[in-house]
Amino acid sequence: MYPISPRIFYYLFATFAFWTVFPLLSQVGFDSYGDFFENYVWGIRWQWGNDKHPPLFGWTVAVWFEVFHRNELNYWLLASLNLTISLALMVLIARRFLNEKQQDCTVLLALFMPLLGFQAIRYNANAAMLPYWAATILFYLRLYEKPRMLDAAFLGFVAALAMLSKYFAATLIVSLFIHAMTVPHMRSLVFGRFGIVATIVFCAVLLPHIAWLIDNDFQPFVFAASEQGDSSVGNILYRQAAFFIAQIVYVIPGFFALAFFRSFEERLQVFNFSHVPKLLAVPKIRIILWAFIVPIIAAMLLALVIWTPLTSNWSLPIHIVAPLLVVLFLPVEKFELKRRTTSALFVLFCSVALIATPFLKKADLAEASGISVIPHAALAERADDIWQTAGNGPLLAYGGDLFPAYGMSFYAEGKKQIIQGPDFSRSPWLNPNEFKNNALLIICAEADCAQAWRENGWQLDRLPDLKADALDGAGGPSRYNYFLWAASKI
């Protein structure tokens, strides 16, 4: 067990600051998929599940904005903090076989790897798994080193939190279980009191969500199995191959960063990795390698079993241990010869990225199809003015088109819930009785969408159209227009 590098805190703080400032300067909104808005809308429902994913990351967003004001800066702070905590846990794993300078380098390599930077900063179900995924590996290692009942309880707890973030975490849990079966002393722990405690804690944390799944016909599983796109043989096989190749491509930038620790005099010796097999004989390093490779294989096999196309960035949490493996390819003495390389590369990467932010923001604005360029804040403000002028009382919820309703909910005053269509059975977080005396606001891009609401027993009063100018420099329409109705339940 090596000491934690005294410089690691500076690197982690710099990482936190960079990934807060960079997206704020380089992007117009959150992202083209609207995940950030969806997270918030799901979170304020305080349900034990959602129709696509388990609830934990939505709750995290809801709690965060109970404390902090709802705006872009604070959302990026949450996303950056999530990533930084994950990297700190990575360092706690790393100190078991990497010295101080190697630990510093792992944070640098994470900066270069797209999944642990540009993708991880987009706070969604994949990114939300990161700290819990890393913590699951950490507590598994602690049990491997010395059985402690508290570590067993924490292992069950963080593994359950990983599952409550996204079911993809099952690939890690199954992988570690298989590993435990191959190691005699771990096998005895699994079937002894330590394994019982971990299992009880795991099941206790998941039990309310399991009850929700049963009551809601396992909707997230249906989404995961049947709503991921084209399920033809050609597409399934193509996505399998793309997923596998992507895992290799994602780590290549880490090897590129390592090249700066070499020298031109080495020539082809830069590809001399003869020391690596000896390192991979170290049991703890083999556990990290197992935790990287086996979940990838498990994900590919699972996708074939349920016949669903894979998406490469689902593997985001798997790569939390990738910097630990990549850094092993550089002989340890190289870190002594080039002591300032880590800090120099860190500064260079951040500087170049920040210099590029104006150009990246301009490109984001020009993307006409991106949800991020819709002026959600202006739409929310204008909709509130229209509602107040009409004198319809308190506005509790939005209905109609989910986007832009999700984005408007984030920017609106108070907590505006979203109703999933005219039937309350799909929106159990809302009380139908509240909408006999109070109306909700229906927002639609097409005028004929109101018909379904009338047929479902809603009384509709047409309101002035909702209009907002496009953001300066944005591609697509110069003005956004939506039809509005005040709807109350008859």
Secondary structure by P-SEA (a helix, b strand, c coil): ccccccaaaaaaaaaaaaaaaaaaaccccccccaaaaaaaaaaaaccccccccccaaaaaaaaaaacccccaaaaaaaaaaaaaaaaaaaaaaaaccccaaaaaaaaaaaaacccccccccccccccccaaaaaaaaaaaaaaaacccaaaaaaaaaaaaaaaaacccaaaaaaaaaaaaaacaaaaaaaacaaaaaaaaaaaaaaaaaaaaaaaacaaaaaaaccccccccaaaaaaaaaaaaaaaaaaaaaaaaaaccccccccccccccccaaaaaaacaaaaaaaaaccaaaaaaaaaaaaabbbbbcccccccccaaaaaaaacccaaaaaaccaaaaaaaaaaaaaaaaaaaaaaaaaaaccccccccaaaaaaaaaaaaaaaacccccccccccaaaaaaaaaacccbbbbbccccccccccccccccccbbbbbbbcccccaaaaaaabbbbbbccbbbbbccccccccccccccccccccc
